[in-house]
């Protein structure tokens, strides 16, 4: 097969212009996630390829949607790092999160775990009493603020039995889960046991509560009320299942999900090449390679108003060795003296491949090159 490399000796510029899976994905117009250029699988007439990026729909945490799910905790409730819980009605020292978590439109990097089945982002609670008597319906300023209740009720943890509080991180970034498990806590005043789990999701900022067992309290219990829900930092906004708000109830193997439901966050997108140079912006970009490239879409979400979350994906484009690759080349000649040029001398400048592998033709205009 005879291969031709048509050369047009002017600089030509390509400009970038301007839901959704859980992962960021870069694709071409046909849904391909990479592209191998051949003489039969070519770029467009301008030597370019249109790409677009698909990204997850992330919403602000100003409001939440509450739904009931399937009981499917990410790990067993008796696994993780043990707090060596041997206490009653107490908030622990803070535990650092492995990722930033946005809750009611504020970013947090630590939690304080309460022994009565709740966690709070209020670091002032460290070492304080986690009051066991749940008196108020959610929301109410009387409840612990900036908190997740799951299940908030009076429990006792002791080194003399199997009861324990665990925390752990599962999964891989940017979709890890931070898990707090209350395993086999004894209901105060009873012999009954209670187990539940709270899960914080990285990136999506979803909160889940899994209840393995929370029985109706025995007649000799100290306090009977229990609560599942979330509440903001003023106690004025909160979400609870109607049947699991403060009261005397029983639950077995159920789950609840609190999903951010504020305005959709519109990301900014920047495209870079293998050298890290910016080659485009926007959800769509038309890119014009002259060599093997890895294009990266950098998708940046402004979450909670004071921090950015960046998700990326790569698109690999490579040229088959038999495909003629041309690149733009210009050379300036100064002065009034005539210059004699041999266009063959420019062959190494207009291709990154071996010029001996191709036949060259020379043209004075782009139109002439495209039509011949």
Residue pairs with C-beta under 8 A, 6 or more apart in sequence:
1 39
1 322
2 359
3 39
3 322
3 324
3 357
3 358
3 359
4 324
4 358
4 359
4 360
4 361
5 324
5 326
5 350
5 351
5 355
5 358
5 359
5 360
5 361
6 326
6 360
6 361
6 363
6 369
6 370
6 372
7 326
7 343
7 346
7 350
7 360
7 361
7 362
7 363
7 369
8 363
8 365
8 366
8 369
9 329
9 330
9 346
9 362
10 328
10 330
10 366
11 328
11 330
12 46
12 328
12 366
14 46
14 47
14 48
14 286
14 287
14 288
15 286
16 271
16 279
16 280
16 281
16 282
16 285
16 286
16 287
17 280
17 282
17 284
17 285
17 286
18 281
18 282
18 283
18 284
18 285
19 54
19 55
19 56
19 57
20 54
20 55
20 56
20 57
21 54
21 55
21 56
22 56
22 175
22 204
23 56
23 311
23 313
24 53
24 54
24 55
24 56
24 297
24 299
24 311
24 312
24 313
25 33
25 53
25 54
25 55
25 313
26 33
26 51
26 52
26 53
26 54
26 295
26 296
26 297
26 313
26 314
26 315
27 33
27 51
27 52
27 53
27 54
27 315
28 35
28 49
28 50
28 51
28 52
28 315
29 50
29 52
33 315
34 315
34 316
34 317
35 41
35 49
35 315
35 316
35 317
35 318
36 317
36 318
36 319
36 320
37 43
37 289
37 317
37 318
37 319
37 320
37 323
38 320
38 322
38 323
39 320
39 322
39 323
43 49
43 288
43 289
44 50
45 370
46 288
47 288
47 289
47 290
47 326
48 286
48 287
48 288
49 286
49 287
49 288
49 289
49 317
50 284
50 285
50 286
51 271
51 284
51 285
51 286
51 287
51 295
51 297
51 315
52 283
52 284
52 285
53 269
53 283
53 297
53 299
53 313
55 267
55 299
55 311
56 203
56 204
56 311
57 264
58 203
58 204
58 205
58 260
58 264
58 265
58 301
58 303
58 309
59 259
59 260
59 261
59 262
59 263
59 264
59 265
60 105
60 260
60 262
60 263
60 265
60 303
61 102
61 103
61 104
61 105
61 205
61 260
61 262
61 304
62 104
62 105
62 260
62 262
62 263
63 260
63 261
63 262
64 207
64 230
64 239
64 258
64 259
64 260
64 261
65 258
65 259
65 260
65 261
66 239
66 240
66 241
66 256
66 257
66 258
66 259
67 256
67 257
67 259
68 241
68 254
68 255
68 256
68 257
69 208
69 255
69 256
69 257
70 255
71 210
71 211
71 212
71 253
71 254
71 255
72 210
72 255
73 179
73 181
73 197
73 199
73 210
73 212
73 255
74 170
74 171
74 177
74 179
74 199
75 168
75 170
75 179
75 181
77 166
77 181
77 182
77 183
77 195
77 196
77 197
77 210
77 212
78 162
78 164
78 166
78 181
78 183
78 184
79 166
79 168
79 181
80 166
80 167
80 168
80 179
80 181
81 166
81 167
81 168
82 164
82 165
82 166
83 92
83 113
83 164
83 165
83 166
83 167
84 159
84 164
85 115
85 157
85 158
85 159
85 163
85 164
85 165
86 157
86 158
86 159
87 115
87 157
88 115
88 155
88 156
88 157
88 188
89 115
89 116
89 129
89 130
89 131
89 132
89 154
90 114
90 115
90 127
90 128
90 129
90 130
91 112
91 113
91 114
91 115
91 120
91 125
91 126
91 127
91 128
91 129
91 130
92 112
92 113
92 114
92 115
92 126
92 127
93 112
93 126
93 127
94 110
94 111
94 112
94 123
94 126
95 110
95 111
95 112
95 113
95 167
96 109
96 110
97 108
97 109
97 110
97 111
97 178
97 200
98 169
98 176
98 178
98 202
99 173
99 174
99 176
99 178
99 202
99 203
100 107
100 108
100 109
100 307
101 107
101 108
101 109
101 178
101 200
101 202
101 205
102 108
102 205
102 260
102 303
102 304
103 121
103 146
103 205
103 207
103 230
104 146
104 230
104 232
104 233
104 237
105 262
105 304
105 305
106 121
106 146
106 233
106 304
107 303
107 304
107 306
107 307
108 121
110 121
110 123
111 119
111 120
111 121
111 180
111 200
112 119
112 120
112 121
112 122
112 123
112 125
112 126
113 119
113 165
113 167
113 180
114 120
114 125
114 130
114 144
114 152
115 130
115 155
115 156
115 157
115 165
115 185
116 130
116 131
116 132
116 152
116 153
116 154
116 155
117 149
117 150
117 151
117 152
117 153
117 155
117 182
117 185
117 194
117 196
117 226
118 130
118 144
118 147
118 148
118 149
118 150
118 152
119 147
119 148
119 150
119 180
119 198
120 144
120 145
120 146
120 147
120 148
121 146
121 147
121 233
122 144
122 145
122 146
122 147
122 233
125 144
130 144
131 144
132 153
132 154
132 155
132 188
132 222
132 223
133 154
133 223
133 225
134 143
134 152
134 153
134 223
134 225
134 226
134 227
134 246
135 142
135 225
135 246
136 142
136 143
136 246
137 240
137 245
137 246
138 149
138 227
138 229
138 231
138 238
138 239
138 240
138 245
138 246
139 231
139 232
139 235
139 236
139 237
139 238
140 235
140 238
141 234
141 235
141 236
142 235
143 149
143 227
143 231
143 235
143 238
144 231
145 231
145 232
145 233
145 234
145 235
146 231
146 232
146 233
147 230
147 231
148 198
148 207
148 209
148 229
148 230
149 209
149 227
149 228
149 229
149 230
149 231
149 240
150 196
150 197
150 198
150 209
150 210
150 211
150 228
150 229
150 256
151 182
151 194
151 196
151 209
151 211
151 214
151 226
151 227
151 228
151 244
151 251
152 226
152 227
152 228
153 187
153 194
153 214
153 223
153 225
153 226
153 227
154 187
154 188
154 189
154 221
154 222
154 223
155 163
155 182
155 185
155 186
155 187
155 188
155 194
156 163
156 185
156 186
156 187
156 188
157 163
157 164
157 165
157 185
157 186
158 186
161 184
161 186
162 183
162 184
163 183
163 184
163 185
163 186
163 193
164 183
164 184
165 180
165 181
165 182
165 183
165 185
166 179
166 180
166 181
166 183
167 178
167 179
167 180
167 181
168 178
168 179
168 181
169 176
169 177
169 178
169 179
170 176
170 177
170 179
171 177
171 202
173 202
174 202
174 203
174 309
174 311
175 201
175 202
175 203
175 204
176 202
177 199
177 200
177 201
177 202
178 199
178 200
178 202
179 197
179 198
179 199
179 200
180 197
180 198
180 199
181 195
181 196
181 197
181 198
182 194
182 195
182 196
182 197
183 195
184 193
184 194
184 195
185 193
185 194
185 195
186 192
186 193
186 194
187 193
187 194
187 215
187 217
187 218
187 221
188 221
188 222
188 223
189 217
189 218
189 220
189 221
189 222
190 217
190 218
190 220
190 221
191 218
192 215
192 217
192 218
193 213
194 213
194 214
194 215
195 211
195 212
195 213
196 209
196 210
196 211
196 212
196 214
197 209
197 210
197 212
198 207
198 208
198 209
199 207
199 208
199 209
199 210
200 206
200 207
201 207
201 208
203 309
203 311
204 259
204 260
205 260
205 303
206 257
206 258
206 259
206 260
207 230
207 257
207 258
208 255
208 256
208 257
208 258
209 228
209 255
209 256
209 257
209 258
210 254
210 255
211 228
211 251
211 252
211 253
211 254
211 255
212 252
212 253
213 251
213 252
213 253
214 226
214 249
214 250
214 251
214 252
215 250
216 248
216 249
216 250
217 223
217 224
217 248
224 248
225 246
225 247
225 248
226 244
226 246
226 247
226 248
226 249
227 240
227 244
227 245
227 246
228 240
228 241
228 244
228 245
228 251
228 256
229 238
229 239
229 240
229 241
229 244
229 245
230 238
230 239
230 240
230 258
231 237
231 238
232 238
239 258
240 246
241 256
243 249
244 251
244 256
265 301
265 302
265 303
267 299
267 300
267 301
268 281
268 299
268 300
269 281
269 282
269 283
269 285
269 297
269 298
269 299
269 300
270 278
270 280
270 281
270 297
270 298
270 300
271 278
271 279
271 280
271 281
271 285
271 287
271 295
271 296
271 297
271 298
272 278
272 279
272 295
272 296
272 298
273 279
273 287
273 293
273 294
273 295
273 296
274 292
274 293
274 294
279 285
279 287
279 295
280 286
280 287
287 293
287 295
289 317
289 319
290 325
290 326
290 327
290 328
290 352
291 319
291 325
291 327
291 352
292 317
292 318
292 319
293 316
293 317
293 318
294 314
294 315
294 316
294 317
295 314
295 315
295 317
296 312
296 313
296 314
296 315
297 312
297 313
297 315
298 310
298 312
299 310
299 311
299 312
299 313
300 308
300 309
300 310
301 308
301 309
301 310
301 311
302 308
303 309
319 325
321 353
324 351
324 353
324 358
325 351
325 352
325 353
326 350
326 351
327 350
327 351
327 352
328 350
329 346
329 349
329 350
331 346
331 349
333 339
343 360
343 362
344 360
347 355
347 360
348 355
351 358
361 369
361 372
363 369
363 372
